[in-house]
């Protein structure tokens, strides 16, 4: 299945970032959004979002930190490639 594309992070503040993407063309069960600190400290947080949602506000971030965020699509047991980007609060 195809996955989300053109992930973009905007309106970043000390603790909040707004993530948006172009949704997949395929019919999918849900969108997986994962984010965490670059380097893996503190693990990753995962959200299961209902399509056709194509944006999400990530909150409770740590000020002055570098994060990586990725989105992928899931249908059944298949997961698409992820669209990934990084941002700094």
N, CA, C and O atoms as a GROMACS GRO file, in nm:
protein
  356
    1UNK      N    1   0.084  -0.119   0.000
    1UNK     CA    2   0.000   0.000   0.000
    1UNK      C    3   0.088   0.124   0.000
    1UNK      O    4   0.200   0.122   0.052
    2UNK      N    5   0.037   0.231  -0.058
    2UNK     CA    6   0.113   0.355  -0.054
    2UNK      C    7   0.092   0.420   0.082
    2UNK      O    8  -0.006   0.394   0.151
    3UNK      N    9   0.185   0.504   0.119
    3UNK     CA   10   0.178   0.569   0.249
    3UNK      C   11   0.162   0.718   0.236
    3UNK      O   12   0.157   0.771   0.125
    4UNK      N   13   0.152   0.787   0.348
    4UNK     CA   14   0.148   0.932   0.347
    4UNK      C   15   0.276   0.989   0.287
    4UNK      O   16   0.382   0.927   0.294
    5UNK      N   17   0.265   1.108   0.228
    5UNK     CA   18   0.382   1.172   0.167
    5UNK      C   19   0.389   1.318   0.211
    5UNK      O   20   0.295   1.372   0.270
    6UNK      N   21   0.501   1.379   0.182
    6UNK     CA   22   0.523   1.523   0.203
    6UNK      C   23   0.487   1.566   0.345
    6UNK      O   24   0.408   1.658   0.365
    7UNK      N   25   0.547   1.499   0.442
    7UNK     CA   26   0.525   1.536   0.582
    7UNK      C   27   0.588   1.673   0.607
    7UNK      O   28   0.698   1.702   0.559
    8UNK      N   29   0.517   1.755   0.681
    8UNK     CA   30   0.560   1.892   0.709
    8UNK      C   31   0.529   1.924   0.854
    8UNK      O   32   0.421   1.892   0.903
    9UNK      N   33   0.624   1.987   0.922
    9UNK     CA   34   0.601   2.030   1.060
    9UNK      C   35   0.604   2.183   1.060
    9UNK      O   36   0.698   2.244   1.012
   10UNK      N   37   0.498   2.242   1.114
   10UNK     CA   38   0.491   2.388   1.117
   10UNK      C   39   0.436   2.435   1.251
   10UNK      O   40   0.392   2.355   1.334
   11UNK      N   41   0.440   2.567   1.270
   11UNK     CA   42   0.390   2.628   1.394
   11UNK      C   43   0.451   2.562   1.517
   11UNK      O   44   0.381   2.528   1.612
   12UNK      N   45   0.583   2.544   1.513
   12UNK     CA   46   0.652   2.480   1.625
   12UNK      C   47   0.676   2.582   1.736
   12UNK      O   48   0.728   2.691   1.711
   13UNK      N   49   0.638   2.546   1.859
   13UNK     CA   50   0.667   2.629   1.976
   13UNK      C   51   0.757   2.549   2.070
   13UNK      O   52   0.814   2.447   2.030
   14UNK      N   53   0.769   2.592   2.194
   14UNK     CA   54   0.852   2.520   2.290
   14UNK      C   55   0.796   2.381   2.321
   14UNK      O   56   0.873   2.289   2.350
   15UNK      N   57   0.664   2.366   2.315
   15UNK     CA   58   0.604   2.241   2.362
   15UNK      C   59   0.505   2.178   2.264
   15UNK      O   60   0.455   2.069   2.290
   16UNK      N   61   0.475   2.246   2.152
   16UNK     CA   62   0.375   2.198   2.057
   16UNK      C   63   0.427   2.210   1.914
   16UNK      O   64   0.496   2.306   1.880
   17UNK      N   65   0.394   2.111   1.830
   17UNK     CA   66   0.426   2.118   1.687
   17UNK      C   67   0.307   2.064   1.609
   17UNK      O   68   0.240   1.970   1.651
   18UNK      N   69   0.282   2.126   1.494
   18UNK     CA   70   0.168   2.088   1.410
   18UNK      C   71   0.222   2.009   1.291
   18UNK      O   72   0.298   2.063   1.211
   19UNK      N   73   0.184   1.882   1.281
   19UNK     CA   74   0.234   1.793   1.176
   19UNK      C   75   0.124   1.773   1.073
   19UNK      O   76   0.010   1.746   1.109
   20UNK      N   77   0.158   1.786   0.944
   20UNK     CA   78   0.060   1.756   0.840
   20UNK      C   79   0.126   1.680   0.727
   20UNK      O   80   0.248   1.683   0.710
   21UNK      N   81   0.044   1.610   0.650
   21UNK     CA   82   0.095   1.526   0.543
   21UNK      C   83  -0.013   1.508   0.438
   21UNK      O   84  -0.131   1.537   0.461
   22UNK      N   85   0.028   1.459   0.321
   22UNK     CA   86  -0.068   1.423   0.217
   22UNK      C   87  -0.108   1.278   0.242
   22UNK      O   88  -0.021   1.190   0.246
   23UNK      N   89  -0.238   1.250   0.258
   23UNK     CA   90  -0.279   1.114   0.291
   23UNK      C   91  -0.257   1.017   0.175
   23UNK      O   92  -0.247   1.060   0.059
   24UNK      N   93  -0.248   0.888   0.204
   24UNK     CA   94  -0.229   0.788   0.099
   24UNK      C   95  -0.353   0.780   0.009
   24UNK      O   96  -0.464   0.811   0.051
   25UNK      N   97  -0.332   0.736  -0.114
   25UNK     CA   98  -0.445   0.715  -0.206
   25UNK      C   99  -0.519   0.586  -0.173
   25UNK      O  100  -0.640   0.576  -0.194
   26UNK      N  101  -0.446   0.489  -0.121
   26UNK     CA  102  -0.506   0.360  -0.089
   26UNK      C  103  -0.605   0.372   0.027
   26UNK      O  104  -0.593   0.462   0.111
   27UNK      N  105  -0.702   0.283   0.030
   27UNK     CA  106  -0.793   0.275   0.145
   27UNK      C  107  -0.715   0.206   0.258
   27UNK      O  108  -0.668   0.094   0.241
   28UNK      N  109  -0.703   0.273   0.371
   28UNK     CA  110  -0.624   0.217   0.482
   28UNK      C  111  -0.709   0.211   0.608
   28UNK      O  112  -0.810   0.280   0.621
   29UNK      N  113  -0.665   0.126   0.702
   29UNK     CA  114  -0.737   0.110   0.828
   29UNK      C  115  -0.708   0.225   0.924
   29UNK      O  116  -0.798   0.275   0.991
   30UNK      N  117  -0.582   0.266   0.929
   30UNK     CA  118  -0.545   0.379   1.014
   30UNK      C  119  -0.408   0.433   0.974
   30UNK      O  120  -0.332   0.368   0.901
   31UNK      N  121  -0.379   0.553   1.024
   31UNK     CA  122  -0.250   0.618   1.004
   31UNK      C  123  -0.173   0.605   1.136
   31UNK      O  124  -0.228   0.632   1.243
   32UNK      N  125  -0.048   0.564   1.127
   32UNK     CA  126   0.039   0.558   1.246
   32UNK      C  127   0.128   0.680   1.248
   32UNK      O  128   0.204   0.704   1.154
   33UNK      N  129   0.119   0.758   1.354
   33UNK     CA  130   0.208   0.872   1.373
   33UNK      C  131   0.298   0.839   1.491
   33UNK      O  132   0.250   0.810   1.601
   34UNK      N  133   0.429   0.846   1.469
   34UNK     CA  134   0.525   0.815   1.575
   34UNK      C  135   0.619   0.934   1.590
   34UNK      O  136   0.661   0.994   1.490
   35UNK      N  137   0.653   0.967   1.714
   35UNK     CA  138   0.752   1.073   1.733
   35UNK      C  139   0.831   1.046   1.860
   35UNK      O  140   0.786   0.978   1.952
   36UNK      N  141   0.951   1.101   1.862
   36UNK     CA  142   1.036   1.088   1.979
   36UNK      C  143   1.162   1.170   1.961
   36UNK      O  144   1.187   1.225   1.854
   37UNK      N  145   1.239   1.179   2.066
   37UNK     CA  146   1.364   1.254   2.060
   37UNK      C  147   1.463   1.185   1.968
   37UNK      O  148   1.475   1.062   1.969
   38UNK      N  149   1.534   1.263   1.888
   38UNK     CA  150   1.640   1.207   1.804
   38UNK      C  151   1.745   1.146   1.897
   38UNK      O  152   1.784   1.208   1.997
   39UNK      N  153   1.791   1.026   1.866
   39UNK     CA  154   1.883   0.956   1.952
   39UNK      C  155   1.813   0.852   2.040
   39UNK      O  156   1.879   0.774   2.108
   40UNK      N  157   1.680   0.853   2.038
   40UNK     CA  158   1.606   0.748   2.105
   40UNK      C  159   1.579   0.767   2.252
   40UNK      O  160   1.510   0.685   2.313
   41UNK      N  161   1.633   0.874   2.312
   41UNK     CA  162   1.611   0.896   2.455
   41UNK      C  163   1.462   0.913   2.483
   41UNK      O  164   1.394   0.991   2.417
   42UNK      N  165   1.411   0.839   2.581
   42UNK     CA  166   1.271   0.852   2.620
   42UNK      C  167   1.174   0.772   2.535
   42UNK      O  168   1.053   0.777   2.557
   43UNK      N  169   1.227   0.697   2.437
   43UNK     CA  170   1.139   0.613   2.356
   43UNK      C  171   1.056   0.695   2.257
   43UNK      O  172   1.076   0.815   2.241
   44UNK      N  173   0.964   0.626   2.191
   44UNK     CA  174   0.880   0.691   2.091
   44UNK      C  175   0.734   0.680   2.132
   44UNK      O  176   0.690   0.581   2.190
   45UNK      N  177   0.659   0.786   2.101
   45UNK     CA  178   0.516   0.789   2.127
   45UNK      C  179   0.444   0.759   1.996
   45UNK      O  180   0.482   0.812   1.891
   46UNK      N  181   0.342   0.674   2.001
   46UNK     CA  182   0.269   0.634   1.881
   46UNK      C  183   0.122   0.665   1.895
   46UNK      O  184   0.061   0.640   1.999
   47UNK      N  185   0.064   0.721   1.789
   47UNK     CA  186  -0.080   0.746   1.782
   47UNK      C  187  -0.136   0.672   1.662
   47UNK      O  188  -0.075   0.670   1.555
   48UNK      N  189  -0.254   0.612   1.680
   48UNK     CA  190  -0.329   0.553   1.568
   48UNK      C  191  -0.439   0.651   1.531
   48UNK      O  192  -0.530   0.676   1.611
   49UNK      N  193  -0.432   0.706   1.412
   49UNK     CA  194  -0.525   0.810   1.368
   49UNK      C  195  -0.618   0.755   1.261
   49UNK      O  196  -0.577   0.672   1.180
   50UNK      N  197  -0.741   0.800   1.261
   50UNK     CA  198  -0.839   0.752   1.165
   50UNK      C  199  -0.828   0.830   1.034
   50UNK      O  200  -0.827   0.953   1.034
   51UNK      N  201  -0.818   0.758   0.921
   51UNK     CA  202  -0.821   0.829   0.794
   51UNK      C  203  -0.959   0.890   0.774
   51UNK      O  204  -1.056   0.837   0.828
   52UNK      N  205  -0.974   0.999   0.699
   52UNK     CA  206  -0.869   1.060   0.616
   52UNK      C  207  -0.792   1.170   0.687
   52UNK      O  208  -0.742   1.261   0.621
   53UNK      N  209  -0.780   1.164   0.819
   53UNK     CA  210  -0.706   1.267   0.893
   53UNK      C  211  -0.567   1.287   0.832
   53UNK      O  212  -0.497   1.190   0.802
   54UNK      N  213  -0.528   1.413   0.813
   54UNK     CA  214  -0.398   1.441   0.751
   54UNK      C  215  -0.322   1.549   0.826
   54UNK      O  216  -0.235   1.616   0.771
   55UNK      N  217  -0.357   1.564   0.955
   55UNK     CA  218  -0.284   1.660   1.037
   55UNK      C  219  -0.302   1.621   1.184
   55UNK      O  220  -0.400   1.558   1.222
   56UNK      N  221  -0.204   1.660   1.265
   56UNK     CA  222  -0.212   1.628   1.407
   56UNK      C  223  -0.125   1.725   1.485
   56UNK      O  224  -0.016   1.761   1.441
   57UNK      N  225  -0.173   1.766   1.599
   57UNK     CA  226  -0.098   1.854   1.686
   57UNK      C  227  -0.028   1.771   1.794
   57UNK      O  228  -0.094   1.709   1.878
   58UNK      N  229   0.104   1.770   1.791
   58UNK     CA  230   0.184   1.695   1.888
   58UNK      C  231   0.214   1.788   2.005
   58UNK      O  232   0.265   1.898   1.985
   59UNK      N  233   0.182   1.744   2.127
   59UNK     CA  234   0.192   1.832   2.242
   59UNK      C  235   0.281   1.773   2.350
   59UNK      O  236   0.328   1.659   2.340
   60UNK      N  237   0.304   1.853   2.455
   60UNK     CA  238   0.386   1.813   2.570
   60UNK      C  239   0.529   1.780   2.527
   60UNK      O  240   0.590   1.687   2.579
   61UNK      N  241   0.582   1.858   2.431
   61UNK     CA  242   0.720   1.839   2.387
   61UNK      C  243   0.815   1.910   2.483
   61UNK      O  244   0.775   1.995   2.562
   62UNK      N  245   0.942   1.873   2.475
   62UNK     CA  246   1.044   1.932   2.560
   62UNK      C  247   1.108   2.050   2.489
   62UNK      O  248   1.156   2.035   2.376
   63UNK      N  249   1.111   2.168   2.552
   63UNK     CA  250   1.170   2.285   2.486
   63UNK      C  251   1.317   2.262   2.450
   63UNK      O  252   1.391   2.196   2.524
   64UNK      N  253   1.358   2.317   2.336
   64UNK     CA  254   1.498   2.311   2.294
   64UNK      C  255   1.546   2.172   2.259
   64UNK      O  256   1.664   2.142   2.274
   65UNK      N  257   1.455   2.086   2.213
   65UNK     CA  258   1.491   1.948   2.183
   65UNK      C  259   1.468   1.916   2.036
   65UNK      O  260   1.383   1.976   1.970
   66UNK      N  261   1.547   1.821   1.984
   66UNK     CA  262   1.535   1.776   1.845
   66UNK      C  263   1.450   1.650   1.842
   66UNK      O  264   1.479   1.552   1.910
   67UNK      N  265   1.344   1.654   1.762
   67UNK     CA  266   1.251   1.542   1.750
   67UNK      C  267   1.250   1.486   1.609
   67UNK      O  268   1.278   1.556   1.512
   68UNK      N  269   1.217   1.358   1.600
   68UNK     CA  270   1.190   1.295   1.471
   68UNK      C  271   1.044   1.250   1.472
   68UNK      O  272   0.997   1.193   1.571
   69UNK      N  273   0.974   1.275   1.363
   69UNK     CA  274   0.834   1.235   1.352
   69UNK      C  275   0.816   1.160   1.220
   69UNK      O  276   0.874   1.197   1.118
   70UNK      N  277   0.735   1.054   1.224
   70UNK     CA  278   0.709   0.978   1.102
   70UNK      C  279   0.561   0.940   1.097
   70UNK      O  280   0.496   0.923   1.200
   71UNK      N  281   0.510   0.928   0.974
   71UNK     CA  282   0.374   0.881   0.954
   71UNK      C  283   0.375   0.769   0.852
   71UNK      O  284   0.448   0.775   0.753
   72UNK      N  285   0.295   0.667   0.876
   72UNK     CA  286   0.280   0.556   0.782
   72UNK      C  287   0.134   0.514   0.782
   72UNK      O  288   0.057   0.554   0.869
   73UNK      N  289   0.097   0.434   0.685
   73UNK     CA  290  -0.040   0.386   0.674
   73UNK      C  291  -0.043   0.236   0.699
   73UNK      O  292   0.052   0.165   0.667
   74UNK      N  293  -0.153   0.187   0.758
   74UNK     CA  294  -0.168   0.045   0.789
   74UNK      C  295  -0.301  -0.004   0.734
   74UNK      O  296  -0.406   0.058   0.753
   75UNK      N  297  -0.295  -0.118   0.664
   75UNK     CA  298  -0.417  -0.188   0.622
   75UNK      C  299  -0.395  -0.336   0.650
   75UNK      O  300  -0.304  -0.398   0.595
   76UNK      N  301  -0.479  -0.390   0.738
   76UNK     CA  302  -0.460  -0.529   0.779
   76UNK      C  303  -0.326  -0.545   0.849
   76UNK      O  304  -0.298  -0.478   0.948
   77UNK      N  305  -0.243  -0.635   0.796
   77UNK     CA  306  -0.110  -0.657   0.855
   77UNK      C  307  -0.002  -0.585   0.776
   77UNK      O  308   0.117  -0.598   0.808
   78UNK      N  309  -0.040  -0.508   0.675
   78UNK     CA  310   0.058  -0.437   0.592
   78UNK      C  311   0.077  -0.294   0.640
   78UNK      O  312  -0.020  -0.222   0.666
   79UNK      N  313   0.204  -0.253   0.651
   79UNK     CA  314   0.236  -0.115   0.685
   79UNK      C  315   0.317  -0.055   0.571
   79UNK      O  316   0.408  -0.118   0.519
   80UNK      N  317   0.283   0.067   0.533
   80UNK     CA  318   0.352   0.134   0.424
   80UNK      C  319   0.489   0.184   0.469
   80UNK      O  320   0.522   0.179   0.588
   81UNK      N  321   0.568   0.230   0.375
   81UNK     CA  322   0.689   0.304   0.410
   81UNK      C  323   0.649   0.429   0.486
   81UNK      O  324   0.539   0.480   0.470
   82UNK      N  325   0.740   0.477   0.570
   82UNK     CA  326   0.713   0.597   0.649
   82UNK      C  327   0.763   0.722   0.579
   82UNK      O  328   0.865   0.720   0.510
   83UNK      N  329   0.690   0.831   0.598
   83UNK     CA  330   0.739   0.963   0.565
   83UNK      C  331   0.793   1.021   0.695
   83UNK      O  332   0.721   1.025   0.795
   84UNK      N  333   0.918   1.066   0.696
   84UNK     CA  334   0.985   1.105   0.820
   84UNK      C  335   1.050   1.242   0.805
   84UNK      O  336   1.100   1.276   0.698
   85UNK      N  337   1.048   1.320   0.912
   85UNK     CA  338   1.120   1.446   0.914
   85UNK      C  339   1.162   1.476   1.058
   85UNK      O  340   1.119   1.410   1.152
   86UNK      N  341   1.246   1.578   1.072
   86UNK     CA  342   1.292   1.618   1.206
   86UNK      C  343   1.260   1.766   1.227
   86UNK      O  344   1.248   1.843   1.131
   87UNK      N  345   1.247   1.803   1.353
   87UNK     CA  346   1.224   1.944   1.388
   87UNK      C  347   1.279   1.971   1.529
   87UNK      O  348   1.301   1.878   1.607
   88UNK      N  349   1.299   2.098   1.558
   88UNK     CA  350   1.352   2.138   1.688
   88UNK      C  351   1.255   2.233   1.755
   88UNK      O  352   1.207   2.328   1.694
   89UNK      N  353   1.226   2.207   1.883
   89UNK     CA  354   1.135   2.294   1.957
   89UNK      C  355   1.211   2.416   2.007
   89UNK      O  356   1.152   2.502   2.073
   0.00000   0.00000   0.00000
